[in-house]
Amino acid sequence: MQWFRREAEEQRVRDIHMVTHLLDDVKQRMSQGICPPCLASETYTQREKLGLDELDVSYTVSSPFGAGIETVRSGKSTGSPNY
């Protein structure tokens, strides 16, 4: 492996763990019948129709989550009074 890929590969493993963990939580709630309809449950249910595998679904439905985290983090770091 090229010397510069190690860090990127390690980050990818951490990213995959995070996004699949979030989807696994939704799947568990769905199986228990306690998951209200949401982007994650609807996308997971329709994954075959959409041509997505579980990793694709995991990344797709975690994008808004990540965007929200970045918005809050950047607001806090700039001292925005709205946060």
N, C-alpha and C positions, 0 to 999 in steps of 0.2 A: 504494500500500500504506500502511496506517496506520503511523504512526511506531513504535508499540510491537510490531509484528509482526516487524520485521527480525531481532531477536535470536532470537526463537522459530523463525523459518524457518531461520536459519543453524544452530541447534542440531538441528533436524529433519534437515537435510542430513547433519550429522555423525553423528547417530544411525543414519540409514539406511545410511550407508557402513559403520559399524561392524557392524551386525547382518547386513548382506548379505555382508560380508567373512567373517564367521564361518561362514555357511552355504555360501559358495563354497568354503571350505576343506574342509568335509564333503563337498560334491559332488565335489570333485577326488579326495579319498580314496576315495569310493565308485567313481568311474570307474576308479581304479587297483586296486580290489579290496582295499584295505588298511584300510577303515573297518569296525571292528567294529559290530555292531548297537548303536544308541544312540537316545536320544530324537530327535536331529536327523535321523539317517538314516531312521528309521522314519516320522517325521512327513513328511519330504520325499517318501518313496516313496508315502505314502498321501494326499498333498495334494489330489488331485482328488476322492477319495472323501470327504475331510473338507470339501471346498468352500473350500480355502485357496489363495491365490496365493503366489508365492515370498516376497513381502514379509511376508505374514501368517505364513508358516512361520518366516521369519527372526526376527521379533519374538517369536513364541511360544516357539521353542526357545532364544532368548537370555535369556529372563526368569530362569530359574534361575541362569544365569551371572552376570547382573547382581545378583541377590539375594545370591549368594555374595560378590561383590566388596564390596557394601555392608556385609555382616556383618563381613567381615575389616577393612574400612576403619574402621568404627565401633568395633570392638574395639581396634584399634591406637590410635585417637585418644583412647579413654578409658583407655588404659593397662591393659587387661585382661591378666592374666598368662597367659591361655590362648592368646594369639597371639604 
